[in-house]
Each structure stands twice: as C-alpha cells, then as structure tokens.
Amino acid sequence: MKFELDITKRMCSGGEEFLLRSQFSSTDRALVLFGPSGSGKTLTLRAIAGMLTPDEGYIRVNGDVVFDSSAGINTPTRHRKVGYLFQDYALFPHLTVQENIAFGLKPLFGRIGREQARRVKELIEIFGLGKITGQKPVALSGGQQQRTALARALATSPKMLLLDEPFSALDQPLRIRMRKELARILETFDIPMIMVTHDSDEVASFAKTIVVYHNGSVANIHAADDFTNSSQSLAEALHNQVAMAYE
C-alpha cells in the first residue's frame, strides 16, 4: 500500500481552536497512528475515510487521489472503498447481527441479492457468529460486538481497513485475545490497515510504521524494523514519545 497524506483542518469547540496539521507517507500495509488522546489521530482517520473534510491538502491511496483541495476533489465516503471500525463499534441497536453485517450491502430499497447473502453467510462463518445471528447488539458480549462490527466493515470488500482504537472498550483479558483474533483476520483477508491507538502494546502487535502525534501534528515517524537491532525497544521508544507529548 502506498499512502500519502498532507492535510490541515482548523476546528473550534467551546471557544478553543484546534489545528490539525498532519503530514506523512508510507508504503507499509500496517500503519499505526499513535499518541495521547486529543492529539489528532481520530480526526486524521476520519479525514481518510471521508467523514471529515480538511481545509486544505491532499490524500492519496495507491496513487488514487481521494481528496485534493486545490483540484476540488473530495471523493464521497461510499466510493473510497474503506472499511471503518468505530471505537464504540456503532452497531445499529434495532438490527440483528446478520442484519448489521448485511447493512452496507443492502440497496436503498429492497433486499440484498443472492451474491450479497452468500457474502454475509461467509463472514458469519469466518467470524464465528453462527449461533448469534438473530441476536441484537444489546445481548452481545464486547468480543461479539467487535467481531460483528469487523464483519460489517469487511462486507463490502474494502481496499483498506481503518480501526479507531478497536480494543479500548474491552477489558484486559479480552483485549489480549481479540488482538490475536484481529491479527488472524488481517492475515485471512490480506488487507492493509491504519489503526489509531494510544496503547503501546497494540503498536507492538500490529505496526510496521508508527506515526506519532502531539498537539495536532506529526511529531515523529518510526519504522518498527528500526528497533530490531537497536538497544532501545519499541515499547521504550514509544513510552519516551508519550512522556514528551505530555510535557
């Protein structure tokens, strides 16, 4: 995956202004945006997905321009071919597991077709959701909700998966188990991903490239392989980055 981003976004809330100034590029298939809460990671992810329009700049994925303020290009979210996993999973409470997974495949009017139904069934089997297809989100455990949301994100066969702190709603034992589950899913689907997190363990588990954020800007970019032969571990380097961010 070749990914290039250079965007600026000014936002105002409660009389305070926040300036996002995000610039980085990568050819790795596993990119992690890392840093403290409120540093601009999720805003960047939303801009990549098309849910936030930057004031200026560009976003390119594998050479395709999905946003360019100077050229007047702003590809709608539905045409960017990305799967998005929200921090709180954002499952529709009135829909069953099966209906949630099928939601993105359903036409505006009518039912999903035979091919789409086959896709939903395949995802239910892959994610081990066969016994709960008729249940609604309120009856699901945290792990079941996450697997349902992941299946929904992958239903449309996206070219890239965007993950916004995918484990933050889980307790520690389940978090560890679901990291392994996500690693298996990424390998099964062979899909590039960009993850937002402020957990160094998640960075160590998934990242090939780490983009470190501080106060709305990219403070540093690390290649995970750079630490393989270094006296400093990846975890130590990230802890130092976080310490600097809070100074």
N, C-alpha and C positions, 0 to 999 in steps of 0.2 A: 504494500500500500504506500503510495506517495501522497503525503498530506502537507498542505501549505496554508497557513493562516496568518493574517495580519489585519487586525480589526481594532476599532476604537468605539466605545459606547459610553456616553455620559448619562447617568441616571440620578434622579433626585427623589429622596424619600424623607419625609419629616423635616424638611428644610436643609438636609445634609446631602451633599453631592458625592457621588461615587464615580470614579473614572476607571473604566476597564480599558487597558492598553495591552492587548495580547498579541504576541508575535512568536511563531515557531514553525518549524518544518520537520518532517520525519519520514523515513521510508520503512519504519518498523511496523509490524502488524499488531503490536500490543503497546499502546501508548497510555500512560497514566498521568493525569493532572493532579498534582499533589500540593497540599498546603493547608493552612488553618482555615476554619470556617470564615466566610465573608471575604475571601481573597480574590474571588472572581472565577473560580473553577466552573461552577454550575452555569454561570452566565455564558461562559465560553462554550460549554456543551450545548446549551440551548440555542446559541447562535449557529453552531454547526448543524443542528437539527432543523433550523429554520423557524424556531419558535421565538426567537429574539432577532430583531433587525439591527445590525450595527449602524452607527452613524456614518462610518467610512471604512474602507479597506476591502479585503477580498478573502475568499475561502475557496480552495481548490482541492479536489479529491481525485487522485489518479489523472490529473491533467484536466478534469472537467471543472469548469467554473460554476459553482453553485451560488456564489454571491460576489458581486463586484460593484461597489458604489459608483465608481467613475464610469462604468459601462452601463449602469442601470439594470444590472442582472440581480435578481433575487428569486431563485427557484423555490416554489412552494414546498412546504414540508413533505407533502404526499408524493412529490416527484423526486425527492432527494435519495430515496431508496436506503433509508437508515432505519434501524430498529432502536427504540428508546426504552430503557428500563428506568422508571422513575424511582426516586428514593423511597416513597411510600407505596410503590407498585401501581397505584392509581387504577386498580381493578374496578369495573363497574359493579356496584353492590347489588343491583337488581338482576344481573345476569349470572348464569351458572358458569362453571369452569369451562365447559365446552363452548358456551356462547361467548365468553370473554376471549378465548383463543381465536374464535372464528370472526370476531368483530371486524378486524381490518380487511378481511376477505369478502365481507358481505357488501353487495351493491346497495346503492341508496334505497332502492325499492326492490322487494323480493327476497328470495333465499339464495344461499350460496349454491354454486353448481356442484356437479359430481366430483370434478377435479379438486375443488377447494375443500369439499367434505373429506376427500381422501387425505389431503394435506393436514387437516385438523386431526384426523384419526392417527396419522403417522406421528404427529407431535405429542399427542396424548400418550402414545406408547413409549416414545423416546424419553419423555419426562416422568414416566411412571405415575400418571394421573388417572389411570383407567377406573379406579374404584371410587373416584370422587367427581366424575364428570358432571353429575347432576347437582352438585352442591354449590352454594353461593359463597362469596368471599368471607362472610361473617363466620362461617362454620369451618374455615380452613386454618391450619397452623401457619406460622410465619414462613416455614420452609415450603409449604404447599402453595402459599400465595406467591412466593418468589418464583417458583417453578412455573406456575400458571402465567405470571407476567412475562417471564422469559420466553415461554412458548408463544405467547401473543406477539411479542416483539419480533420473533423469528418467523412468524406465519407467512409474511409477505415475501420471504426470501430476500432480505435486505443485503446490501453490499457491505454494510458496516454496522456494528452494534455499539450503541452509546449507553453507558452504565453510570448512573448518578448515585454514588455511594450505595451500592447494591446490598451491602451487609449491615448497614447501620441500624436497621430495625430488628435485627436478630440478636439473641443472647450469645454469649461467647462459645459454648459448645456447638450450637447450631451454626454459628458463623464459620467455624473451622470446617465443619462437614460440608457446608454449602460452597466454600471456596474450592474444595475438591470437585464438587458437582459442577460448578461453573467451568473449571478447567477442562473437565471431560466434555462438556457441551461445546466449548470453543473449539476443541480438537475435532469433535464429531462433525461440526458444521463448517470447520475450516474458514472462519470469518474473522476479519480484522476487527479490533475493538479499541475504543477510547473509554477509559474509566476515570471517574472523579472519586477521590478519596482523601482523607487526612489520616489514614491508618497505614503506618509504615509496613506492617505485616502483609497487607494487601498489595502494596507496591512490590515487595519482595516476591510475592507469589505470582504476579502477573506481568510486571512491567518489562519491556525491552528498552523503552525510552521513558524517562521521567521528566516532566515539565513542572518545575517548582514555582508556585505562585506566592506573591507577597504584595498586599495592598493594591490589588487590581492589575499587577504587572507580572510578567515572567521574570523571576529572579535568577533562575538557572535552569540548565537542561543537562541531564545526565544520561549516558548510555549505561544500562545495567552491567554490561560486559566489562566496562571500565574498572569495575570494582573486583573483578575476579582475581586479578593478580596484584591487588592493592593491599597495603597494610590496614587500610580502613574499610570496614564492611559497609555494605549498602545501608543497613539499618543505622549504623553510626553516622554516616554522612547525612541521612535524612533527618535524624534527630538534631544534628547540628543546624541543618537548614531551618527546621521548625523553631529552634531556640532563637536563631537570628530574626526570624519573622515576627516573634513576639517581643523583641527588644524595642 
